[in-house]
């Protein structure tokens, strides 16, 4: 089969690679579309290797059609239209996926839409609800609000009855956050987000912070946390070191938590998928949680797609079509 491979110099090339070997409980899926994540850029640069035993091919999500269902793989059928979170292998024509990780593509969705769903939706859900226990009526600050994870997090938080504040890097991105129903969207390059939030709220605080920046935002984030607040770190794009007064943490009764998704066990990922579908499956079916897509590019233009993400130009997800027709709704 054909797949995008990374050479020793970090260049991307379309090449012939061996077919995936199915393990117990896995099915073979013909990929129609995949989507970009910042982890792809990190892996390409040699900083984020795949978990042991998993595909070294880039790509953490896909949408396609089940091609083969061996004995022992339950709940899937040849011809099913599915999408799934992957530990790797998405930039290819076919991939092996545990049957328990498959999600049925909502009726009327294209493969491009479905490919943009799993990684961002699961990351947002895991960290807002399973890690931070976001509840209706609370305030949540979502950094990187116009990113794939950010747009998914805004939508989920709004559906859950939370008040959403978001930061973004340009006026176009700020407007995108507003369209998703963020009550306050802040252009962080020209405004101090902490000052804006303090001016906007009666007590100057938030209950939950979803942060992908790290060091350069830490002190302002920490000061914004209300008593009982929870801050979850999902990346460290602005630096990985920070210090704080433990007594202040105690006084706030606050929780600081780091979180990753890719390295979790299959059993954990299955539980996340199940919990996400239990809570938001109806919203998906009703079209209230469809992913924000920046653009769809053919797999042959993967370098262009990576450059767009690297330069922070995207609003929502960048999708790669692996087969013709990936953008057509069915």
N, C-alpha and C positions, 0 to 999 in steps of 0.2 A: 504494500500500500504506500501511498505518498503521505509525507508528513514534513513539517517544518522542523529542522534540526539546527542546533547552535554549534558552530565550529569553535576551535580553540581560541580564535580571536574575538568571539562574541558575535560573529556575523550569523544572520539567519539565511538558511538555504532550504529550498524544496528538494527533497530527496526520497529515494525508495528505502523503506525500512521494513523489518519483519512484521507480520501480522501479530496482534496481541494474542498472548496465550491465556486462555480462560482458566481461572482458578475456580474452586468449588463455590457455587452460589452466584457466579458471574454470568452475564449475558454479553453478547457481542452487539454493538450498536453502530450503524452507519451514521456518521456525523454529517449533519447538514449545516450547522453553524456552531461557532464557539465565540467566546467573548474575552476581552482583555481584563487583566487585573494587575495591580502594581507588583504583585509577587512575580509575574512573568518578567518584568524588567529586572527585578532583583536576581532571579534565577539566571537570566541571560547574562548578567554581569558577574555571575559566579558567587553571589552572596547568599543564595537561598536554595540549597539543594533539595530535591524531593525526598520524602520520607523513605527509609530503607525498604527496598523491594518494589517500589513504585516506578512508573514510567518516568524517564528523564525528558520526555517530550513536554514542551510547555503547554499550558492550558488547563484551567481549574474548573471548567464547566462546559457543557455542550448541550445541544438539542439534536435529535435525530430519530431514526427508526430502528427498532429492534430487528436484527438480522438473524441471530441464532440464539436459541434457548436450550442449553444442555440439560440433561437430567440433573436434578438437584437445585436448579434455579427456579424458585417458586414465585408465582404472581406476575410473571411477564409472558408475553406471547409475541411470536414473530409478527411484525407489521405494526406493533404499538408505536404511537408517536410519544416520545418521552424526552425529558430533560433531566440532568443530574449534575450534582457537585462531583468533582473529580480531584484526586490527589495529584493528577498530572495526565497528559495524554490528549488534551483537547485539540491541539493544532495538527490534526491528522484526519484521515478518511474514516478510520474506525477506531473504536476504543472498547476495552473490557470494563464493564461496570457491575458492581454488586446489585443484584436484582432488588434488594431492599432499599437501595438509594434512588431508584427511579421514581420520577414524578410524571404523571400524565399531563401532557401539554393541554392547557385549557382550550376549549372549543373556540375556534375563530382566530387563534393566535398563529403567527408565523413562527418558523423555526428561529428566526433572528430574535424575535421577542422572547421566546422561551430560553434561548441560550444566554440571554442577559439576566435571567432571573436568579439562578441558584446561589452563586457566591455572594452577591450583594445582599439578597434577601435573607439568607441564612446568617451572614455575619451581623447584619442589623438586628435580626430577631434574637440571636444568641446573646448579644451584648446588651441590648436594651432590656430584654425581658427575662432571660434566664440568669444572666450575671448581675444586672443592675436592678431587676425587679421593678421596672417602671410601671407606675399605676395611673389610672385615670385621675385627672385633676392636678397632676404634678407638672413641674416645669422641667424641660430637658434642653440642654445646649448641645447641638450637633455641629462639630467642626467639619470642614470640608463638605458642606451641605450640598454642593452641586456635583459631587463625585458619584460614582455608582453606588457605593455604600451609603453615602450621605442622602441621596435622593430616596433610596429604599427606606432608610431610617426615618426620614421626615414623614413619608407616607404611613408607615406602620405606627409611629408615635401619634400622629393625628387620628388615625382610626381607633387607637386605644384611648383616646380622650385626653391626651396630654397637651400642654401648651408648648409649642416648639419655637426655640430660638436657634438660628443657624448662622455660621460664618461662611463666607465665600470670597474669592479673589478678584472678581470683576463685577461691574454693574449687570452684565448679562447673566452671570451666575446668581447674583443676588435676586434678580427678577425671577429666575427659575425657581429659587427656593420659595419666593412669595407665591408663585403659581401653585406650588405644592401645598400651600396653606401654612407655611411658617408664619407665626405672628410677627416675629421680628427677624429680619435678615440683614446682616452687617457685612459691609465691604471692609475686610480687615486691613487692607493696604492703606486705607485713608481714615479709618476710625478705630479707636480702641474698643474692642468688643466688650471688655469688662465694664468700662465706663458707660457704654450704651445700655447694657443690661441693668446696671445699677440705677440708671436714670429711668428705665422703663418699668421697673418693678417697685412695689411698695416697700419691700424689705431687702432688695438688692441681691437676691440669691436664686439659685436653681437647685433642683433635687438630684438631677442626673446629668452627667457630662459624658458624651462619647467623643473621645479624643484620639486623633491620629497624628498629632503634632509633637507632643512630648515636651522636651526641656524648655523651649522658648515660651510655651504657654502655661507651664506648670503653675507658677506662683499666682497668676491671675485666675486660672481655673480653680485652684485650691481656695482662694479667697471668696470666690462666688458660691462655693458649696454651702448650702443651708445645713442646719443641724440634721444629722441622719442622712446626709447626701452621699451619693455614690458616683465615683469616677472610674471609667473603664478605659484602659489604653489599648488601642488596636494597632498602633504603628508609632514610629518615632521619627517622623520626617523632619522635625525641627531640633533633633538632638535627643540623646538617650539617657542623660544624667540630670538628676534634680535632687534638691534637698528641702527638708521641711522640718518644722518644729513638731515633735511627736506630741507635745502637750496640746498644741492646737488641734491636731488630729483627734486626740482624745476628747477635747472639749466639744468638737463638732460631732463626735460619735460617727465619723465619716468612714467610708470604705474606699480604698484605692485598690484597683485590681487590674492586672495585666491579662490579656486574652489573645489566643490564636485559634484558628480553626483547622488549618491544613494538617497539622501533626496529630490531631485527635484520633482516637481509635475509630474503627468502623462502627462499633456499637454506639459510641457517643454521637457520631454523625447521623446514624439512623434515628436515634432519639430526638435529635434536633430537628430533622426533617419531619418526623411524626408530630412533634409539638407545634412546629410552624404550620403544618397543614390543619391541625386541629383548631388552631386559633384563627388562621387567616385563609383557610381553604375557600370559604364562601366568598370572601372579598376578592380572591383571585378569580373565581368563576364569574363574578359579577363585574369584572373589569375595574375594580377599585384599587388594585395593587399592581397594575402592569408596570414593568420597568421603564425608566426614562432612557431612551436610546439617543446617543449623540450622532452616530452614523454607522452605516454598514459598509464595509469594504471587503473585496474579495481576498482570499487567503494570499494571493500573489502580491498584495499590497501591505503585507504585514509590517514591513519596515516603516511605512508611512503611518500606520496605526500606532506603532510603538512610539514614534517621534511625537505624535499628537498627544499621547498620554504623558510622555516624559516632559513635555512643555506645558502641561496642565491646561491644555486648550479644551478638553472635553467637558461637556455637561451631560452627566449620565454615562451610560455604558457605550464603549466602542465594540462593535460586533464584527467578526470575520465570517463571511459566508464560505463554506467549504464546498458546497454543491450549488448548482444553479437553482434559482427559485426559492432560496432561503427567506427572502423578504415577503413572499406571497402568503397572505392569510389563508387558512384552510378551514 
